[in-house]
Amino acid sequence: MERGRWWQPKDFPSGRSEATNYPRDQGDPWIWDQEAPEERNGWVDFRIFPNMTVVQGAGVGGGSLIYANVSVKAAPSSFDQGWPREIRYEELLPYYKMVEEMLDVQMVPENQLTERYKLVREAANAIGEKSRFRPLDLAISFDHDWTYDPINGEDPRQVKFSKRFTNKHGVKQGRCVHLGNCDIGCDAQAKNTLDLNYISKALRAGAEVRALHMARNIVPEGEGYRVHFDRIDIEARKLWPGSVTARIVIVACGSLGSTELLLRCRDEHKSLPKLSDFLGHNWSSNGDFLTPAIHAGRRVSPTHGPTISAAIDFVERPVNGEHFFIQDGGFPDMLGNWLRSNPDGARRGAIVNVFLNFVRESLRSGDTDNSLRDPFRGVMPWFAQGIDYGDGRLDLRRPWWLFGTKRLHLNWNITESERTIDAIVKMHERLARATGGMPLVPPTWTLLKDLITPHPLGGCNMSDHPGTGKTWTDARGREHRSDHGVVDHKGEVFGYKNLYVADGATVPEAIGRNPSRTIAALAERIARIITKERR
């Protein structure tokens, strides 16, 4: 069961107007609303909490629909503390390999290196950290013959120049033509999202995928469980209740979704009263941060190519005790698409004209036509993740004291993690200036200490026990509760046989790198264990 839609390129709310033949407009279904899914059941779920905003995908394929394709292993040292004793780097290596093969992980071909990639490499050299630079494994299907050279005088970054092929799972895809829309739906289907591999393979094996089915409650029944859900009727804008039974139930709704579902089962419906008291604890944003920089007079073009492609790794060899992973960042060319499709309106509109003038002056270019084609070409979004303290707590609260329906609430205090974010900001500033850029640290951080993350972790943490009171102390003298958790090393919920959690909610510590392959490796391991035990 999946709460969101089964998306296809023809209905991606991507805002593109010239890369495909599909119409795009502002009325496209962008937003998912957890409180009213029958009304708003779009592509992305923004959860706004005090000092933290979480971005999640909504649809068949989950977070793979909106992530930046990065598929890297966690550092070996990430598993030294805070994990069940069975989970170590060496234990996960075969499962990391399985994920790599399933997702057909590749690096950007040498003849297609983006300007952002080159800038990150140059920056690492400029500060004397050449050895830390690394290209990244990406879940993208590349065409090694494709280049940025014009094709018959046309921009090669168009879907019509993407070569179609059938992947090893029997699904038709296209090759990457650097559209830059990784986070909002690749029109060429070059992004190896889970619906094109794992889910399609499951379907061939006899699985049934029920899109627009939102799990609401899990109730023990007989030797298994009854899962209650609401079926979302888009046309009628209604929710139709239903239920299904199973001997084995696997919850995989993401860090917020899985935690919220189990919190409601324990605290609201009272259907799973034995769930650990540690449910909702030790939530982490994985230290995500982005610092834009103006590289005046230089073509960076963040809207071209894979969203992320390279990194400078400070995880294994930290700086002043802080572990982080610097990356190039990108974003979809939605503004550029609108400007190109409405050039006359853009030149006539006073507000847009003021904005364009600002962009041109910032980038020291008076070329209006080039500004329309690539309006942010001199902007570099320096991105990063880091090992934050991971002391957030999720629970259910009423928005107005004693009134209203209880909603998921995140209690996030930046105090313990501020040093990590400041170290990331300082490195972003150093890298930008070393390459002639002007960093612009977001005032949301400098003034408000607000953060945003697409990599939420924890809430249903893996542990050796549901709670024994044991602690461990990190390199900075901070105390952590290591033996408190919700699931064991197999992902099985303490106190409830055959009920599993298999997603980022189980990750008990920030890993400071993109977590998708680690989450998938843990899920592969859980699946293997379930299969063996059933035999």
QUIKA-V559461 format. One record per backbone hydrogen bond with DSSP energy under -0.5 kcal/mol. NH is the residue of the N-H (numbers start at 1). CO is the residue of the C=O. E is the energy in kcal/mol with one decimal. If there is no record, write none. Layout:
BEGIN
nh co e
NH CO E
NH CO E
END
This chain:
BEGIN
nh co e
2 210 -2.6
7 5 -0.9
11 8 -2.3
12 8 -0.5
12 9 -0.9
14 12 -1.5
28 25 -1.8
30 28 -1.6
32 44 -2.7
33 40 -2.5
34 32 -0.6
36 33 -0.8
39 36 -1.5
40 36 -2.3
42 31 -2.1
43 29 -1.4
44 30 -2.9
45 56 -3.3
46 44 -0.6
47 45 -0.6
47 54 -2.9
48 46 -0.6
49 47 -0.7
49 52 -3.0
52 49 -1.6
53 451 -1.9
54 47 -2.7
55 453 -2.5
56 45 -2.1
58 43 -2.0
60 5 -2.7
61 59 -0.5
62 59 -2.8
64 61 -1.7
65 62 -1.9
66 63 -1.2
67 63 -1.5
71 137 -2.8
78 75 -1.9
79 76 -1.4
80 77 -1.7
87 84 -1.6
88 86 -0.9
92 88 -1.6
93 89 -1.0
95 92 -0.5
96 92 -2.8
97 93 -2.1
98 94 -1.7
99 95 -2.1
100 96 -2.3
101 97 -2.1
102 98 -2.4
103 99 -2.6
104 101 -0.5
105 100 -2.0
106 138 -3.1
112 109 -2.2
113 110 -0.9
118 114 -2.0
119 115 -1.9
120 116 -2.4
121 117 -2.2
122 118 -2.4
123 119 -2.5
124 120 -2.3
125 121 -1.8
126 122 -2.4
127 123 -1.6
128 125 -1.3
129 124 -3.2
132 129 -1.5
133 129 -0.6
133 130 -1.1
134 311 -2.5
136 309 -2.2
138 106 -3.7
139 69 -2.6
140 138 -1.8
141 190 -2.6
142 140 -0.8
143 176 -0.5
144 142 -0.6
146 143 -1.5
151 154 -2.4
152 150 -0.6
154 151 -1.8
158 156 -2.0
159 19 -0.8
161 158 -2.0
162 159 -2.2
165 173 -2.1
167 165 -0.6
167 171 -3.1
170 167 -2.2
173 165 -3.0
174 189 -1.0
175 163 -1.2
176 141 -2.6
184 181 -1.3
185 181 -0.5
185 182 -0.6
187 185 -0.7
189 186 -1.4
192 139 -2.6
193 191 -2.2
196 193 -2.1
197 194 -1.1
199 194 -2.6
200 194 -0.5
201 197 -2.6
202 198 -2.1
203 199 -2.2
204 200 -1.8
205 201 -1.2
206 203 -1.5
207 202 -2.6
210 208 -0.6
211 209 -0.8
212 4 -2.4
213 2 -2.9
213 210 -0.5
214 230 -2.9
215 213 -0.7
216 228 -3.4
217 228 -1.5
219 226 -2.7
220 271 -0.6
221 224 -2.3
224 221 -2.3
225 246 -2.7
226 219 -3.3
227 225 -0.5
227 244 -3.3
228 217 -2.6
228 226 -0.6
229 242 -2.7
230 214 -2.1
231 240 -3.2
232 212 -3.0
232 230 -0.5
233 231 -0.6
233 238 -3.0
234 232 -0.9
237 233 -1.4
238 233 -1.4
240 231 -2.5
241 239 -0.6
242 229 -2.2
244 227 -1.7
246 225 -2.1
249 498 -2.4
251 249 -0.5
251 500 -3.3
252 250 -0.5
257 253 -0.7
258 254 -2.8
259 254 -0.6
259 255 -1.1
260 256 -2.7
261 257 -2.5
262 258 -2.2
263 259 -2.5
264 260 -2.4
265 261 -2.0
266 262 -2.3
267 263 -3.3
268 263 -0.6
268 264 -1.2
269 264 -3.4
270 264 -0.6
271 265 -1.7
272 265 -1.5
275 272 -1.5
279 276 -1.5
280 459 -3.4
281 278 -2.2
283 392 -2.6
284 457 -3.0
288 285 -1.0
289 384 -2.0
291 382 -3.2
292 440 -0.6
293 380 -1.5
294 438 -2.3
295 293 -0.6
295 378 -3.6
296 294 -0.8
297 363 -1.1
298 295 -1.9
300 298 -0.8
300 377 -5.1
301 377 -1.9
302 376 -0.6
304 301 -1.7
305 178 -1.6
308 68 -0.5
311 134 -2.4
312 326 -2.4
313 132 -2.1
314 312 -0.6
314 324 -2.1
318 316 -0.6
319 322 -2.3
320 318 -0.6
322 319 -2.1
324 314 -0.5
324 322 -0.5
325 385 -2.8
326 312 -2.2
327 383 -3.0
328 310 -1.2
329 381 -0.8
331 302 -1.2
334 332 -1.1
337 333 -2.2
338 334 -2.0
339 335 -2.8
340 336 -2.6
341 337 -1.9
342 338 -1.4
343 340 -0.6
346 342 -2.6
347 343 -1.9
348 344 -1.9
349 345 -2.7
353 349 -2.6
354 350 -2.4
355 351 -2.1
356 352 -3.0
357 353 -2.6
358 354 -2.1
359 355 -2.6
360 356 -3.0
361 357 -2.7
362 358 -2.7
363 359 -2.1
364 360 -0.5
364 361 -0.8
365 360 -2.4
368 366 -1.1
371 367 -2.2
372 368 -2.0
373 369 -1.8
374 370 -2.6
377 374 -1.7
379 376 -2.3
380 293 -2.9
381 329 -0.6
381 379 -0.5
382 291 -2.2
382 380 -1.2
383 327 -2.8
383 381 -0.6
384 289 -1.4
385 325 -1.2
386 286 -1.7
387 323 -2.3
388 386 -1.4
392 283 -2.5
393 411 -1.6
394 280 -2.6
395 409 -2.2
397 407 -2.7
399 405 -0.6
400 403 -1.4
401 398 -0.7
402 400 -0.6
403 400 -2.5
407 397 -3.5
409 395 -3.3
411 393 -3.1
411 409 -0.5
412 410 -0.9
413 411 -0.5
414 412 -0.5
417 414 -0.7
418 414 -1.8
421 417 -1.9
422 418 -2.7
423 419 -1.9
424 420 -1.8
425 421 -2.6
426 422 -2.5
427 423 -1.8
428 424 -2.7
429 425 -2.6
430 426 -2.1
431 427 -2.8
432 428 -2.6
433 429 -2.4
434 430 -2.0
435 431 -0.7
435 432 -1.0
436 433 -1.6
437 432 -3.4
438 294 -2.2
439 437 -0.6
440 292 -3.1
445 442 -1.8
446 442 -1.9
447 443 -2.5
448 443 -1.2
449 445 -1.1
450 444 -3.5
451 51 -1.4
453 53 -2.6
457 284 -2.6
458 504 -2.6
459 281 -0.8
460 505 -2.4
462 506 -2.5
463 487 -1.8
472 480 -2.5
474 478 -2.5
477 474 -2.1
480 472 -3.4
482 470 -0.6
482 480 -0.8
483 470 -0.9
486 461 -3.0
487 461 -2.0
488 492 -2.2
491 488 -2.1
493 499 -3.3
494 486 -2.3
496 493 -2.1
499 496 -1.5
500 249 -2.8
500 498 -0.5
501 491 -2.5
502 251 -2.4
506 503 -1.8
507 504 -1.1
508 506 -0.6
512 386 -0.6
519 515 -2.6
520 516 -2.4
521 517 -2.6
522 518 -2.3
523 519 -2.0
524 520 -2.6
525 521 -2.3
526 522 -2.5
527 523 -2.7
528 524 -2.3
529 525 -2.3
530 526 -2.7
531 527 -2.4
532 528 -2.2
533 529 -2.6
534 530 -2.0
535 531 -1.2
END
